[in-house]
Every structure is written in structure tokens, then in C-alpha cells.
Amino acid sequence: MTENLDLLMFVALMAAILSGFPVAFSTAGVAVIFAYLGWVTNAMDIGLLGALSQRAFGLLSNQVLIAIPIFVLMGAVLEKSRIAEDLLTTMGRLFGNVRGGLGVSVVLVGALLAASTGIVGATVVAMGLIALPTMLRAGYKPSVAAGVVCTAGTLGQIIPPSTLLIILSDVMSNAYQQAQYEQGKFTVEALSVGQFFAAALLPGLTLVVLYLIYILTTGLIRPDDMPGASLGVERPSPSDILRTMAAPVLLIVAVLGAILGGLATPTEAASVGAIGALLMAGHRLEQRPKIILIGAVALVALAIVSGAFPIRLQRSDVAHSEFAVGIAYIMLALIGLAAIMIATRTLIREHVVQEALTSTLTMTSMIFATILAAGMFSLVFIGLGGEERVAALLSELPGGPTGALVFCMLFLFALGFFLDFVEISVIVLPLITPSLILMGHDPIWLGILIAINLQTSFLTPPFGFSLFYLRGAAPANVATTEIYLGVMPFIGLQIVGVALVWLLPAIATWLPRSLF
């Protein structure tokens, strides 16, 4: 029995999580119980738990994970200020008369929101409240409409900036370093969030294209399921489209461009995104929006000009012209600060900031508590010999490295029916990814395959989180079974996406190799 404590530990964890008890407490509780059992039966050196404090300190000081709460805040501000509603309305007017046009609009807006917020729950709920009733009134089959909304909302998991990609980059970087140590290398390479953001960009857009092809094809083959919708309003003018799209697109370019261009770390870029979201939301809700617009322009000008012509006023040999330029930079900064303060005051008055902070604290505490508990679980699991068992299992599978990867992908897909992506990422992946990397799989390519697989977990019944989010936001006449049926074709498209990245690795590896 003692030689199988590691297997019993994993089974106990699955049972505890599926019982509905909070994941962080389930994980930590199972770790404590089996650490005690291992100590009593001499199956484990209890001194191994001394490393837990180091893991906790490493988590709190992890520069990569600091970006998570800032990106979550950015998305929460955009979601609470109802910017998604403006995007959906404009895109619906643009494509609504085409068969499947409303579905196309929802997917495109989902991609934009994914690149500007990265929060799946907020996107699904927003589109479930706004787009789903419109699609039903236009004559869309309920299951089709529900499937489109659910799937478009999950794009926030694969299109950067994404909480999944941030967590995954940290996990894969640690696994890559561990694999290098086991190969006898003492000068190891690390992987960055920017590399994973770059690697996920083309696969994410590939999924968007697959969704659009499916929607337009379905509209042609089964027009009764996706009829053209006459919304009773005229098509938006170019100025309307520009006014609605300009700010989100500029925010996406600023955040992702700063990371991919090497101009800023993910945390710094997230801070830029949070300030941009604050200004966007304030501009939408402020009675005198031109003041905020002027401040935003001043900040953009300051970033561009100061980057091209840096001035260091602390030097003793500053010329009069440089001093004048420095004063101009200070004036631009003060104008931008005034706009931020006005936007913040407006959002506090409208209770946007309070709701966004509550949402951010709730999600962030859940993620970090789970990561901390998973660190304790992995320590005990390793102490009981689980890591050696996993490595031996993968090496003995038929098919070599390819067979091991197929098995792991199927295993993760099955876990996605029951577990959240955070739980899979921080509990399961550290146990299997080092062995897969040692077998020769490229860590970035492997990470993107896993990311698409974990994105699918939001759609798979019975516990797909997007299904639950939409069930809470959908009208009562949309049955739960219709939501489940609606996502089935898109689960198939997710599998096609995994196959494309598998067969054409350059989709995931070309951009990070070019940029980094």
C-alpha cells in the first residue's frame, strides 16, 4: 500500500475537488493528510516540507505572476463600463444582414475583447446578456446562438494577454529549466511571457478563422439556423466604426506591442493597459469626455517622444534646450495625470472602480491560493515518488515521444471535463511537462498545444465554466441541453486547431523565434 500512496493521493485530490469543496483547501488538505501518512509509514522524508516556505516566497516575489492582477483589473474595468455593448452593437449593424452575420460579429467582438481583457467569464456573460437575445430575435436556432456566444467568450484564454498564458509560461519555464538540469546543464535558459504571447497569437487567430468559416458555411447550408438579420437600423458609417473600434485596437496594440517589441515587461505593459482601460471607461462615462481624450493623447505623445528623445535632467551639463524639452515632458505628464484623476473620479461615482476591484481581488486570490496549495501538493507528491512514477509511465508508453504526448493531451482533455484550467496548470502540468520536454518536444510549441487543449475545458460538459456563465446570463427559454449541444461543433473545431498546430509547428514557433 505504501508504494502506491502517490496514486492514492491523486485519486483523493480528484474526489475532494469533485465534491465541490474549494479547490485551494482541497489541494492543501490532501497534501497535509498524505504528508502525515507518508511520514508515519516511512514512505516520505517529512523534512521535504521545509521547502514550502521557499515556494511561498517564490510565488509572492514572482515578477511574471504580478502581471495577473493588473491584467484582470484592466479587463474588469472594460467589462464594468459596458464597452463590450458598444462593440457588439456596431459590429451587429455591420454584419447583421449577412447569413450568419450576427455570429460573425460575436466572434470578432469576442476576439477583440479577448485581446483587450482576457477574462472569459466577463466576456461570456456580457455577450450572453447583449448578443444572445438579439440573435434569438433574429431567428437563430437557440443551440447555435448559445454555441457561438460560449465559444467566442473562450478566446480570452488563447489570445494574449491571457491569464492562462501567464500561468502557463511560468509552469513551462520551470519545467524547461528542470529538464535542462536533469540533462546536466548548469547554465539554463528561461522562457518568458512574451515568447508565449507571441506563440499564441497566430494559433488564436487560426481558431478565429476556423470559427468564422464554420459560421458562414452553416449560414449557407442551413439558412434557417443562422438567418440574415434585419435589425431595422442603417449600417454604421466609417466614422461610427472608427469611433467604436479605435480605442480598443489602440489599447491592444499598446499592450501587446510593448511586450512583443521588447519595450516593456508584461507587468509594465499590464500597467499601461490598466491606465488605458481607465481612460477608455472614463471617456465613455464622463460628461465632458474631451478632457480625458486630451489627457490620453498627451500620455501617448509623452511615451513616443520621450522614448525617441530621452532627457536626463539630473545631469550637471543639461543644455537650455534639453531643459525646455524636459519641462514640456513634465507638462504632458501633468495633463495625463489630470485626465487619469478625472476618469477615476467618474468611475468611482458610477461605482465601476468598486465593482472592478472586487472582481479583481476575488479572481486573483483564487488563482494565487490555488497556486500556493498546488506547490504544497507537488512537494508531497514528489516526496512519495510520484514524479518518478510519471516519468516511468511516459517513457514506457508505446509510440515513444509522440505516443507520450498523445496520451498526455488526451489525459488533459479528459481532466477538462471536471477541472478548471488553473487547477490543471498548477497541479498536473508540473508533473508531466518536464518528462515531455526531456523527450525532445519544443517547450513553447508544447505549451501552445496545451493552452488550446485547456481552452477547450471551458466548453466541455458537464463542468465547462463557459457553459455555467452562459446558463446564468441566458434567457430562461434557452435550455441547458441546447447550450451543451451548441458547443459540440466548436469542440470539434478546437480539436482541428490542435491538429493544425501539431502538424504545422511553425504556426506556434515562427513568431517567437522571429521576435526573440
N, C-alpha and C positions, 0 to 999 in steps of 0.2 A: 504493500500500500504506500509506503513512504517514497518509493521511487516514482510514483505517479501523482505526487502532490501537486506538481505543476499543472498537470492536466485537470485535476480536480479543482484547482484554483481558477482556471479559465472557465470551466463549466459553472462554478459558483458565481463568478462575475456575471456571466450571461443571465443566470437565473435572477440575480439581485437586480440587474438593470431592467429586465423584462417584468419584474414585479411592480414596477412603477416608482420605486424608491429613487430619490435624487441621485444622479449618476456620480457626482463627486463623492458623496458619502458612501455609496455602494462600493465604489472602487477602493477608497481608503479603508473602509471597514473590512472588505475581503482581504486586503493586504495585511492588515493587523492580525486577523484571525489565522491566516496561513503562515505568517511570520512566527506566531506563537507555536503553531503546530510543528513547523519546521524545526524550531528551537528544541521543543520537547522531544521530538523523535530523532534529534541529531541529524536531520536532513539538510540543515542550513546553519551557517555561521551568523548568529544574530548581530554580530558586530558590523555586518554589511549595512545595517540601517543607519550607521553613523554617517553615511554619505548623503542621507536625506537632507540634512541642513545645507550641505553644499548645493544640492539640486534646487532647493527652495531659493537660496541666494542667487543662483544662476538664473532662475526664472525671473526673479524680481529685477535683476540687472541686465536682462537680455535686451539689447538695443533693437533687435528685429521685432520682438513682440510688443514693444512700446507703441509701435505704429497701429496696433489693433484698435485700442480705444479711440484714437484720433480719427481713423477711417470710419469707425462705427458712428462717432459723433457727426462727422460730415454727412453720412447717409441719413442719419436721424433728422438732422436739420432740414435737409432737402425733402424728406418724406413728410414731415410735420407741416411744412409750409405749402404743401399741395402743388408743388411744381410739376409733379407727375401728371396731375389732372390737365394742366395746360398742354403738356406734350401729347397726351392721348387725344385730346380734343382736336388739336391741329393736325396730327397725323391721321386721325379718323376722317377728317374732312378731306384730306389729300388723297387717300386711297379708298375711301369708303364705297365708291360706285363700282369698283372692280370686284369680280367674284373672288372671294377670299381676301378682299382688300382690308377689311377690319382686322382679320387675323394677321395680315402683313404689318399693319400699323402696330398691333400689340407686340409682335416680336421685335420690331425695330425700336419701339419705345423701351421694351424690356432690355434690349442691348444697350441703349443709351443710359438707362437707369443703372444697369449693371456696372458700366464703366464710370459712373459718377457716384454711386452709393455703395454697391457691393453687398447690400443687405437683402437676402432672399425674402424673408418674411414680410418686410415692409413693401417690397415690390409686388408680391403676390396679393397681399391684402388691398393695396391701392388699386391695382388693376381689377381685382375681383369686385371692388365697390364701384369702379367707374366704367371699365370696359365691358365686363360680363353682362350687365343689364342692357347695355347698348347693343351688344352682339345678339342677345336673345330677342330684343325688339326688332332687330333687322331680319330675323328669321333663321339664325344659325341654330343648328342642332345642338341641344344643351351639352351633350358629351363632347362634341367637337370644340365648342367655345370654352368649356372648362379645361380641356386638354391644352389648348393654345395658351390660355392665361397661366396655368400651372407651369408649363414648360418655359415660357418667356421669363417668368419670375426667377427660375433657377439659373439663368445665365449669369447672375451675380456671383455664382460660385466658380466660374471658369474664366470669365472676362475680368482682367485686373482693373482696379485694385480689389482684391478679394481676401476676406478673412481666411478662407480655406487655403489660398496660395501662400499667405504669410505663415500660417502654421505649418503647412507642408514644406515650405522652403527651410524652416528651422529643423524639422524632423529629418528631411532628406540630407541636409548639410551635416547633421550629426552622424547619420548613418554612413555617409560618404567618408567622413573623417575616421569613423570606427573601422570601416573596410580598409582604408589606407594603413591604419596602424596594424591591422591583422596581416597585411601584406608585407610588413616590415619597414614601411616608410615612416620616417620621423619628421620630415618636412612635408606637411599635408596641405592640400588645397581645401578651401571652403567654398561653398555655394552661397550666392546672395539672393535676396528677394527680387532684385532687379532682373536677374537671369530667369527666374521662374515667371515673373510678369511678362518678360519678352517671349518666353517659350509658350506661354498660354494664349498669347494674343491671336496668332493665326489659327490654332485649334478652336478657340472660342468663336472666331468669325466663320470658320468652317461649319460649326454647328448652326450658326445663324442662317447660313446659306442652305443647309440641309432642311431646316425648318421651313424656310420660305419656299423652296422647291416643292416640298410636300404640301404646303397650304395652297399654293397656286395650282398644283396638279389636282388636288382634291376638289378645288373650286371648279375646274374644268370637267372632271369626270363625274362628280356628284354635286351639281349646282344647287340642289335643294338643301344640302348640308351647309353650304357657305355661299349664300346668295349675295349679289351686289346690293349694297345698302344705300338707299336714297335718304340721306339724313335731313333733307329739307333745308339745307344751308349751302351757300356757294363755296366753291373751292377756295382755300386760303390763298391770299396773294403772296408773291415772293417776300414782301416786307413782313407779312404775318409769320411766315415760316422762319425768316431770319431772326425776327424778334424772339420767337419761342425757342429756337434751336441754338442761337449764338452763345448764350451764357453757358448752358450745359456742355457744349462742344469745347468752348474755351477752357472750362474747368477741367475737362478730361485731358485736353492737350497739355495744360499746365502741370497737372499731377503726373500723368504717365510720361510726358516728355521730359520732365525734370529727372525722373527715376531712370528711364531708359537712356537718356542722354548723359547720365553720369553727373548731372549738375547738383543733385541733392540725394540724400539718403531717403529711404522710404518714410522714416519718421518726419524728416523735414518736409518732404513732399506732401505727406498727410496733413501737416500743419497748414501748408499753403491751401490744400483742398478744403480744410475746415473753415479757414477765413473766407475763401471764395464762396463756400456754401452759405456762410453767414451773410455775406454781402448780397448774394443772389436772393436769399429768402427775404432779407430786409428790403431790397429793391422791389420785390413783389408786393409786400405788405405796407410799405411806408407811403404816407400820403404825399410826400414830396420826394419821389424816387430819384430825381435828377441829382440831389446832393450825394446820394450813395453812389450813383453812377460816376460822378466826377471823382469821388474818392477811389473807386475801383480803378479808373483809368490812371489816376496818379500812382497807385501802387504798381500797376503793370509797367508804367513808364519808368518808375524807380528801379524795378527789378531789371529791366532791359538795359537802361543807361548805366546804372551803377555796375552791372556786370561787364559792360563793354569798356567803361572808363572808371575804374575804381579810384577812390580818393581816400588817403590816409591822413587825416588832419592832425594826428598825434606826432607826425614828423616835425622836426625843427626847421626844415628847409622848404616848407609849403609855400608855393608861389601865390600871388594875389588871385590869379585866375583860378587856381585849384581851390583856394579858399571860397571864392564866389560859387564855384560848382558845388562844393560841399554844402554851402548854405542853401542852394537850390534843392539838393537832395533832402536836406532836413525839412524844407517846406513841403516837398512832396510827401514825405513820411508823415508829417503832421496832418496834411489833408486826408491821407489814407486813414490815419488813426481816428480822425473826427468821423469819417464815414463808418468805420467799424463800431464806434461808440453809438452812433445814431441807429445803425442796424440792430445792434444788441438791445438798445432800449426799446425799439419797436417790437422785436421778437419776445422780449420779456413781457411787454404789455399784452401781446397776443398769446402768451403762455406757450410759445413754441420752444423757447430755451428750456423751460422747466420740463416739458414732456420729452424733449430730446435728451436731456441729461439723465432723466430717469431711465429711458430706454437704453442709453449707453452704459450706465452703471450696471443695469440688470444683465445685459448681454456680456459685458466684459468680465464681471465677477463670475458668471457661469463658466466662461471659457477658461479663465485662469485657475479657478478652483478645480476644474476637470484636469487641466494640465498638471497641476501640483499633485493631485491624487494619483494620476497616471504615473508620475515619477516614482511614487512610493510603490505602486503595483509592480512596475517593471523591475525595481530593485529586488523585491521579494521573489518575483518570477525567475529572475536570473539566479538568485541565490538557491532556488530549488532545482536548478538545472534546466529550466525551460528554454533558455537561449540555445544550448547545445542540442536539445531535442528538436527545435525548429530547424536549425541548420542541417542536422542529420536527415530530417524528413525531406527537406527541399532537395538535398543532394542525391537522395535515393529515388526521387520520382523519375518515371520514365520520360524520355524526351530531353534530358539534360536541362540547360538553362531555359530553353523555350517551354518545356513541359512544366518547370517550376513556376515560370511566370504565368502561364495559362492557369495553373492551379490557384495561384495567389489572386489573380484577377477574378476568378470565379468565386473564391472564398470571400473576397471583399464585396463582390456584388451580392452574395447571399447575406452577408452581415448588414448590408444596406437596407434590407427589408425590415430590420429590427433596431439598428443603432444609428445614432447621429454621426455626422462626419467628424465632429470634434473627438468623439469617443474612439472612432476607428483610427483617426490620425495619430492620437497621442498614446493609445493603448496598444493597438495591433501593429501599426506600421513600424515602430522601432524594433519589433521582434522579427520582422521578415525582410525589411529592405536591406540591412547590411549583407545578408546572405545573397540576395539577388544582385547587389552591386558587385560582390566578390565573384559572382558567376560571369561577370562581363557586361551586364546591362548598363547603359549610359544613365547616370542618375537623374539628369534633367528630363530626358525622354521618358524614363520610368515614372518620374514624378507627375508628368502631364497625363500619362495613361491612367495613373491612379486618380488624379484630380477629376478627369471626365467620369471615371467609374464612381467616385464618391458623389459627384454631382447627380448621378442617376439615383442615388439613395434618397433624394428629396422627392422622387416621383414614384418609387416602388411601394405598393401596398404591402402590409396594412398600415405601416407607421411612417410613410413618407411625409415629411414635415410640410411640404408644399400642399399636399392634399388636405392636411389639417387646417393650414392657413386659409385655403380657399373655402373649405367647408364652413369656416366661421364667417367668411365675408360674402358667400354666395347667397342668392335668394332661396327661399325655402322650397320653391318648386324645382330646384336642381337637386336631384337625388345623389346620395353619396356614391351609389353604384355607377351613375353616369360620370362622375368625376374620375372614378377608377378606370372606367372603360375609355374615357377620353385621353388619358395619358399613355395608354398602351402603345399606340403607333410611335409616340415620341420616345418611349423607352427603346423601341427598335432603332430609331434614328440615333440615339445615344450609342448603341452598340455599333452602328455603322461608323459613327465618329471615332470610336476607339479603334475599329479595324483600319480606318484610313490613317490614323496617326501611327498605328503599328506597322502597316505596310509601307508608309511613306514617312519615315522618321524625320525627314527634313522639315516637315510642317511644324514640328516642335523644336528642332535644333538649329535651323538656319538662322533665325533672327537673333537668339542669344549669342551664337558664335560670331555673327557679324558685328554685334554691338559691344560684346565683352571679349 
